[in-house]
């Protein structure tokens, strides 16, 4: 992008002109992107769309300040889109309350003031059916007590068929589960027992160490396989080893001096092959593969199973049958941008998890706004008292929302045991 900008600056006559240039999600543009945008619309009419309440891409140096500056620029005519035809009345009220609370603690100082209104013609029936955000608190969430996932599975099983059909007509997931990765992992494991989980459109980590083991299991000298293993389990000067192998067109494994390092990964790769084939593991093999990958055996099986399903029919569409199963997607707040679903589950609504800071930062608040406004029908906010062995405090967000939340649903062993009856 930098080179394109420098070229256009040196050769302005080369800047193309169009009948109209449109930029969407402008609140997530960084400096270089806005500079290129200015060069392009110097020759063409432009429409710029964005919402500074949904600025989540700070990781790429994006800033909502750029769209805020445009809102004050007299060269632009400003249009507002006040009505929300996606969200129910309670979600619109909740967002209004969040913005008000955020301002009280000194956040969103330069926010563009704009109306955000409930749209009865589209959302009256949905609002009547879902008058509150569902407030769920689980007594515990840990490896042998995945209460969050069990509760969500129960709720998904009760989604009305017309909701599922509507989501498919819109080309959207039926269910969107949003939250910090540490909470999503356990939920995915639990849900995969009874549902197919769709692939995330945006992933924080595209590769897994399991990809490396699968590759060297098929080809012990796989260059890409060893590159992946060196990335997740660095050895010596990994970058020099990889660079040398590529430059000399050699196998990476030949540049790894330590036979112990190689033997360790071959052993884990062989265990992975056993898991894929369905062969039972010894206690020693279980311990070795869990230690080597940093994943629980159940998580490994789930990840390998999902990889094998990449070429399977679309989730929710059984071969030869009508698509009546809900499409389910688990993602981060950043990954949920641009998505919508009938049911939204927001996880980890606990202090230091969501929000990460106390008081919440602007980024924490943007995440809450984005999460809430994905909702077409029903939204759940789920917290827990214990995560693993750690005691957690409730999130300030539940205090902020107040009457928009339902009476608390407490999920403990008694509740979970009742699901089996």
Buried (B, 14 or more C-beta within 10 A) or exposed (E): EEEEBEEBEEEEEEBEEEEEBEBEBBBBBBEBBBBBBEBBBEBEEBEBEBBBBBBBBBEEEBBBBBBBEBBEEEEEEEEEEEBBEBBBBBBBBBBBBBBEBBEEEEBBEEBBEEEBEBBEEBBEEBBEEBEBBBBBBBBBBBEEBBBBBBBBBEBBEEBEEEBBBBBBEEEBBBBBBBBBEEBBBBBBBBBBEEBBBBEBEEEEEEEBBBBBBBBBBEEBEBBBBBBBBBEBBEBEEBEEBBEBBEEEEEBBBEBBEEEEBBEBBBBBBBBBBBBBEEEEBEEEBBEBBBEBBEBBBBBBBBBBBBEEEEEEEEBBBEEEEEBEBBBBBBBBBBBBBEBBBBBBBBBBBBBBBBBBEEBBBBBBBBBBBBBBBBBBBBBBBBBBBBBEEEEBEBBBBBEBBEEBBBEEBEBBEEBBEEEEE
